[in-house]
Amino acid sequence: MEIKQKPTIVFVQTAFIGDLFLSLPTINRLRQLYPDFHLMLVCKKGLSEYFVQKGFVDHAIEVEKGDGSSYQNATKILNTMNIHFVFCVHKSLRSALFVRSLKAHKKIGFKRFLSFLFFTHTASYLKKYPDVIRQLNILSPVDADVARDVQLKDWSYLNFKQESNGLFPSIPDFFSFGKKSQPSRKMKVGIFPGSVWATKKWTVEGFSKVTEHLISKGYQVFLMGAPAEKDVCQQIHQANPQAVDLSGQLKLADSIEQIQNFDFIVCNDSAPAHMAASQQIPSLVIFGPTTLNLGFRPWLDQSIVVENENLNCRPCGAHGPKVCPLGHHNCMKTVTADQVIQKLGLFT
């Protein structure tokens, strides 16, 4: 059967790469529900290759923020297909307008003001829940198991680390990335010091000291990041020439393959934490302007968060602004290398 005639599901997630990884349990669930359907992903430019390559989706169309023509082209292509469902987990007005332009039997999005203008069905956006569960709830109009299991109990506790050991509560299998496994010990660690959001970046000095500590413990340390993060990785490398600097050298799929070789990673509250969790690799994540109750924790039990919990100015935004609104950036500057090193004892 040609693609144009095959029943198609369109999954719209045009947020950042970390959000797309948090969509994987929802995408996997769609595969289970509709194994004979063609699954099409609509995402931001440059993000689709890994998800198509690994078979999470069949095909993808990339759109570019601010470029209306890319959305128009996507609409033109998709409207030649036999679309049964559109699921839109991205809450922007542009995404809603895009869904409105599509010809589909059912269009499902999150309930909001005037949502009836864009969607045929809506699901509640469960703000207090982890984002994986919030996204899964988009399926509740068509999936009785999701509707039941999401509403079975209050899942907000999964946002918070346990006090006894600093790790997170166990994630129920229904909400997980898939089969859980214990990574083998390789004495290799990935350091990801960058972030799309400037205020989410921990200090170069802090990452340098942690790198030095891990090398002294016998770990081979790899400095990782996109081309835009090459400068910060080079600064850490200058202080620790024994580290291997791979920043700016790897595509997304190659970076994920590399993550599989690590015992754990150290990063900011950013995409690498979610990339690692999808591969069952633990992470130590440094939170600054964001907080766990926003719902974007690393989605793996064996993960650690280090943060300054004594600042009443946190959070200062859902993602963290470009600059500290108060001008001091204490949420990151007051997190010390010693704090991080002490927490790493859970891994090392």
C-alpha positions in Angstrom: 0.0 0.0 0.0 1.4 3.4 -0.9 2.1 5.8 1.9 -0.5 8.3 0.6 -3.2 5.7 1.0 -2.1 4.0 4.2 -3.8 5.2 7.4 -1.5 7.8 8.9 -0.9 9.3 12.4 0.7 12.7 12.6 2.5 13.5 15.8 3.3 17.2 16.3 6.2 18.0 18.7 8.0 21.2 17.5 9.7 22.0 20.8 13.3 21.4 21.6 15.2 18.1 21.4 14.8 17.3 25.1 11.0 17.6 24.8 11.1 15.3 21.8 12.9 12.6 23.8 10.3 13.0 26.5 7.7 12.2 23.8 9.1 8.7 23.2 6.8 6.9 25.7 3.8 8.5 23.9 5.2 7.6 20.5 5.9 4.1 21.6 2.4 3.8 22.9 1.0 4.9 19.5 3.1 2.1 17.9 1.4 -0.4 20.2 -2.1 1.0 19.6 -1.8 1.3 15.9 0.9 -1.1 14.6 -0.4 -0.9 11.0 -0.6 2.8 10.7 2.0 5.1 9.2 3.5 7.3 11.9 4.7 10.7 10.8 6.6 13.1 13.1 6.5 16.9 12.7 9.4 18.5 14.5 11.9 21.3 14.5 14.5 21.5 11.8 17.5 19.2 12.4 16.0 16.9 15.0 14.3 14.1 13.1 17.2 11.9 11.8 17.7 9.9 14.9 14.0 9.1 15.5 13.5 7.9 11.9 16.8 6.0 11.8 15.9 4.1 15.0 12.3 3.4 13.7 10.5 5.3 16.4 8.6 6.9 13.5 8.3 6.0 9.9 8.9 9.4 8.4 9.3 13.0 9.6 8.7 16.5 8.3 10.8 19.3 9.8 9.6 22.8 10.2 11.5 26.0 11.1 10.3 28.4 13.7 9.5 31.8 12.2 9.4 30.4 8.6 5.7 30.2 7.7 6.5 28.6 4.3 8.0 25.5 6.0 4.6 25.0 7.8 2.8 25.6 4.5 4.9 23.0 2.7 4.3 20.5 5.6 0.6 21.1 5.3 0.7 20.5 1.5 2.5 17.2 1.9 0.5 15.9 4.8 -2.9 16.8 3.1 -2.1 14.3 0.3 -2.1 11.5 3.0 -4.9 9.6 4.6 -4.6 11.1 8.1 -6.7 9.4 10.7 -5.3 11.1 13.8 -3.3 14.2 14.6 -1.8 14.4 18.1 -0.3 17.8 19.0 1.7 17.8 22.3 3.2 21.2 21.6 1.1 23.9 23.1 2.0 26.9 21.0 -0.6 28.9 18.9 1.4 28.2 15.7 1.3 24.5 16.3 -2.5 24.7 16.9 -3.0 26.7 13.7 -0.9 24.2 11.8 -3.1 21.4 13.1 -6.2 23.3 12.0 -4.8 23.4 8.5 -4.6 19.6 8.3 -7.3 17.3 6.9 -7.8 14.6 9.5 -10.6 12.5 11.0 -9.5 13.4 14.6 -7.3 16.2 15.8 -6.3 15.9 19.4 -4.6 18.6 21.5 -4.5 19.9 25.1 -7.5 21.6 26.5 -7.1 25.4 26.5 -9.1 28.5 25.7 -10.8 28.2 22.3 -9.3 24.8 21.7 -12.4 23.8 19.9 -11.3 26.0 17.0 -8.2 23.7 16.4 -9.0 20.3 17.7 -11.9 17.8 17.5 -10.9 16.3 20.9 -8.9 17.5 23.8 -7.1 16.1 26.8 -6.2 17.8 30.1 -2.7 19.2 30.5 -1.8 17.9 33.9 0.6 20.6 34.9 1.7 19.1 38.2 2.7 15.8 36.6 6.1 14.9 35.0 6.1 15.8 31.3 6.2 12.2 30.1 2.9 11.6 31.8 1.5 14.9 30.6 2.3 14.0 27.1 0.9 10.5 27.4 -2.4 11.9 28.5 -2.8 13.3 25.0 -3.8 9.8 24.1 -6.6 9.6 26.7 -9.4 10.3 24.2 -8.5 7.2 22.2 -6.7 5.0 24.8 -8.7 3.7 27.7 -5.6 2.3 29.4 -3.9 5.8 29.4 -7.1 7.4 30.6 -7.3 4.9 33.5 -3.7 4.7 34.5 -3.0 8.4 34.4 -6.0 9.1 36.6 -5.3 6.1 38.9 -3.4 8.1 41.4 -1.5 11.4 41.9 1.7 11.0 39.9 3.2 14.3 40.9 5.4 12.5 43.5 7.5 11.2 40.5 8.8 14.8 40.0 10.8 14.7 43.3 13.9 12.9 44.4 13.8 10.6 47.4 15.3 12.1 50.6 17.0 8.9 51.7 19.4 8.4 48.8 19.0 11.4 46.5 17.6 9.2 43.7 14.1 9.3 42.2 11.1 7.1 42.9 10.8 4.1 40.7 9.0 4.8 37.4 6.1 2.5 36.7 6.6 0.3 33.6 3.6 1.8 31.8 5.2 5.3 31.8 8.9 4.2 31.2 11.1 4.5 28.2 11.0 0.7 27.9 12.8 -2.3 29.2 15.1 -1.4 32.1 18.7 -2.5 32.1 21.8 -2.0 34.3 24.6 -0.5 32.3 27.9 -2.2 32.5 30.9 -0.5 34.2 33.2 1.0 31.6 35.0 3.8 33.6 33.9 6.3 31.0 31.9 9.5 31.7 30.4 12.2 29.5 30.4 15.8 30.5 27.8 18.1 28.8 28.4 21.7 29.9 26.1 23.4 27.5 22.5 24.4 27.1 20.2 26.3 24.7 19.3 28.5 27.7 22.1 30.6 29.0 21.0 30.7 32.6 20.8 26.9 32.7 24.6 26.6 32.4 26.6 25.7 35.4 30.0 27.4 35.8 33.1 26.4 33.7 35.1 26.3 36.9 32.6 23.8 38.4 32.7 21.5 35.4 36.5 21.7 35.3 36.8 20.7 38.9 34.4 17.8 38.5 36.3 16.7 35.3 39.6 16.8 37.3 38.0 14.7 40.1 36.7 12.1 37.7 40.1 11.8 36.0 41.8 11.4 39.3 39.4 8.5 40.1 40.5 6.7 36.9 37.6 7.7 34.6 38.1 8.6 31.0 36.2 11.8 30.6 34.6 12.9 27.3 33.6 16.5 26.8 30.4 16.6 24.7 28.3 19.2 23.0 27.0 20.9 19.9 29.2 23.2 17.8 27.8 26.2 19.7 29.2 24.6 22.9 32.7 24.0 21.6 34.1 27.1 23.4 33.0 26.0 26.9 34.3 22.5 26.2 37.7 23.9 25.1 37.9 25.9 28.3 37.4 22.7 30.4 39.8 20.8 28.2 42.5 23.4 28.7 42.2 22.9 32.4 42.1 19.1 31.9 44.1 18.1 28.8 43.6 14.4 29.6 39.9 14.7 28.8 38.8 13.9 25.3 37.0 16.8 23.6 34.4 15.6 21.2 32.4 18.8 21.1 31.0 19.9 17.7 32.2 16.6 16.1 29.2 14.4 16.4 25.7 14.3 15.0 22.8 13.7 17.3 22.6 9.9 16.5 26.4 9.6 17.0 26.2 11.4 20.4 23.5 9.0 21.6 25.7 6.1 20.5 28.5 7.6 22.5 26.3 8.1 25.5 25.7 4.3 25.5 29.5 3.9 26.3 29.3 5.9 29.5 28.8 4.8 33.0 26.9 8.1 33.6 26.9 11.7 32.4 27.1 15.1 34.1 25.1 17.9 32.6 22.8 20.9 33.1 19.0 20.6 33.0 19.0 20.1 29.3 18.6 17.6 26.5 21.5 15.3 27.3 19.8 14.2 30.5 16.8 13.0 28.5 19.0 11.5 25.8 20.8 9.5 28.5 17.6 8.4 30.2 16.3 7.1 27.0 19.4 4.8 26.8 19.1 3.8 30.5 22.3 5.7 31.3 22.2 7.6 34.7 22.9 11.3 34.9 23.8 13.9 37.5 21.9 17.0 36.5 22.6 20.5 37.8 19.4 22.5 38.1 19.5 26.3 38.3 16.6 28.6 37.2 14.3 25.6 36.8 12.9 23.3 39.5 11.7 19.7 39.6 8.0 20.6 40.0 8.0 22.0 36.5 8.0 18.3 35.4 11.2 18.0 33.3 13.3 15.7 35.5 15.6 13.1 33.9 13.2 10.1 33.3 15.3 7.4 34.9 15.3 6.2 38.5 19.1 6.2 38.8 19.5 9.9 38.3 20.6 12.7 40.6 19.7 16.3 40.8 21.9 18.9 42.4 20.4 22.3 43.1 20.2 25.2 45.6 16.9 24.7 47.2 17.1 27.8 49.4 16.5 30.4 46.8 13.0 31.9 46.7 13.6 33.3 43.2 13.4 29.8 41.6 12.0 29.0 39.2 12.2 32.2 37.1 10.7 30.6 34.0 9.6 27.3 32.4 13.0 27.0 30.6 15.2 29.6 32.2 15.6 33.1 30.7 18.6 34.3 28.7 19.8 36.4 31.6 19.1 36.2 35.4 16.2 38.6 36.1 17.9 39.6 39.3 21.3 40.0 37.9 23.2 37.6 40.2 22.6 34.0 38.8 23.0 32.6 42.3 21.0 29.5 41.4 24.1 28.3 39.5 26.9 30.2 41.1 26.1 28.9 44.5 26.2 25.2 43.5 29.7 24.1 44.3 32.0 21.5 42.7 32.2 19.8 46.1 28.5 19.4 46.2 28.5 17.7 42.8 31.5 15.5 43.6 29.8 14.4 46.8 26.7 13.4 45.0 28.7 11.6 42.4 29.7 9.2 45.1 26.3 7.4 44.4 27.7 6.5 41.0 31.4 6.1 41.6 
